[in-house]
Amino acid sequence: MALVVVTAAAGTLMIGSPALAEGEDPSSSGCSPATTVREFTASKTGIRVELRYSDNCDGAWARSTQPGNNRYGTAIFLQSSDGLLYTHQLGHGSQEWTTKANWTRTLRACYGWGYIGPAWNNYQSFECTTWW
C-alpha cells in the first residue's frame, strides 16, 4: 500500500492509497459503508451535496446527486479549513464524487453554479455544508 504526501505552505495533506481518480465512486473501491456527516440541497438547482466519510478506508469526499433527470453544473469541492481542496467539475452523471482523501483537518463540502471567476469560489451561487 503506497502513501502520497503533499506538502503545502499551510501543512501536510495525506492521501491514502489507492488514491481514487476524480469522479470515481469511493464506495466501489473499499470505502463501504460510508456515512453522510453533513449535507444540503442547493437552493439554485436542487442538487444534493454531501460530505461523506468511511472508517473502512479512513477517507472523506464530497458527493453530488442530481435531482430527477435534470443535469446541472458547475462543480463540487472538498475543502479543508486551512484551504486545501479537491474540485470535481460536474458532468452528466446522476451522482458524482470528488477525489477521496484521508484528511486530518476540519472539512466541508461545497457546490458552485455558474462560474464567474477568477477565484475558486466565484460563482453566481455558492453554498457549503457546515464544517466537520
C-alpha positions in Angstrom: 0.0 0.0 0.0 1.5 3.3 -1.1 1.2 6.7 0.7 1.5 10.0 -1.0 2.3 13.1 1.0 1.8 16.6 -0.5 3.4 19.5 1.5 1.8 22.9 1.3 2.7 26.2 3.0 -0.1 25.6 5.5 0.7 22.0 6.3 0.6 18.4 5.1 -2.1 16.6 3.2 -2.0 12.8 3.3 -3.7 10.9 0.5 -4.2 7.2 1.3 -3.8 4.6 -1.4 -5.5 3.6 -3.5 -5.9 7.2 -4.4 -9.1 7.3 -6.5 -9.4 9.3 -9.6 -11.6 12.4 -9.6 -15.2 11.3 -10.1 -14.7 7.7 -9.1 -17.2 6.3 -6.6 -15.2 5.7 -3.3 -17.7 3.2 -2.1 -16.9 0.9 -5.1 -13.2 0.9 -4.0 -13.2 -0.3 -0.4 -14.9 2.7 1.2 -18.1 1.0 2.2 -20.1 1.6 4.3 -20.0 5.3 4.0 -21.8 7.8 6.2 -23.1 11.2 5.3 -21.8 13.6 8.0 -23.1 16.9 6.5 -25.4 17.7 3.6 -27.5 20.4 2.0 -29.7 20.9 -1.1 -28.5 23.7 -3.4 -31.1 26.5 -3.5 -30.5 27.3 -7.1 -30.5 23.9 -8.7 -31.8 21.3 -6.2 -28.6 19.3 -6.3 -28.0 17.4 -3.0 -24.4 17.8 -1.8 -23.0 15.5 0.9 -19.8 15.4 2.9 -19.2 11.6 3.2 -16.8 9.6 5.4 -15.9 6.0 5.7 -14.0 4.4 8.6 -13.2 1.5 6.4 -10.8 3.5 4.2 -10.3 6.4 6.6 -11.4 8.6 3.7 -13.7 11.6 3.1 -15.1 13.0 -0.1 -18.0 15.2 -1.4 -20.8 13.6 -3.4 -23.5 15.3 -5.5 -26.8 13.8 -6.5 -28.7 15.5 -9.4 -32.5 15.8 -9.0 -34.6 13.7 -11.3 -33.4 13.8 -14.9 -32.1 17.3 -14.6 -28.4 17.9 -15.1 -26.8 21.0 -13.7 -23.2 22.1 -13.2 -20.8 23.5 -12.3 -18.5 22.0 -9.6 -18.4 20.3 -6.2 -15.5 20.7 -3.8 -14.0 19.0 -0.7 -12.3 21.8 1.3 -10.2 21.8 4.4 -10.3 24.6 7.0 -6.7 25.6 6.0 -7.6 26.0 2.3 -6.6 22.7 0.7 -9.3 21.4 -1.7 -10.3 18.9 -4.2 -12.5 20.0 -7.1 -14.8 18.0 -9.4 -16.4 19.6 -12.5 -19.9 18.1 -12.8 -20.7 16.2 -15.9 -23.9 14.3 -16.7 -24.0 11.7 -14.0 -26.8 11.4 -11.6 -24.2 11.0 -8.8 -20.6 12.3 -8.9 -17.7 12.5 -6.4 -14.6 14.4 -5.6 -11.4 12.6 -5.1 -11.3 10.7 -1.8 -8.7 11.8 0.7 -7.5 10.9 4.2 -7.9 14.2 6.0 -6.5 15.3 9.3 -8.2 18.7 9.1 -11.7 20.1 9.5 -13.7 19.6 6.3 -16.7 20.8 4.4 -18.4 20.1 1.0 -19.2 22.9 -1.3 -21.1 23.5 -4.6 -20.8 26.2 -7.1 -23.1 27.0 -10.0 -22.4 29.5 -12.8 -18.6 30.2 -12.6 -17.8 33.9 -12.9 -14.1 33.8 -11.8 -11.4 34.4 -11.0 -11.2 32.7 -7.6 -12.2 29.1 -7.0 -15.3 30.1 -5.1 -16.5 32.9 -7.5 -19.9 31.5 -8.7 -23.3 33.0 -9.2 -24.5 30.7 -6.5 -22.0 29.2 -3.9 -23.0 27.0 -0.9 -21.3 24.8 1.6 -22.1 22.3 4.4 -21.1 23.3 7.9 -17.6 22.3 8.9 -17.0 18.8 10.3 
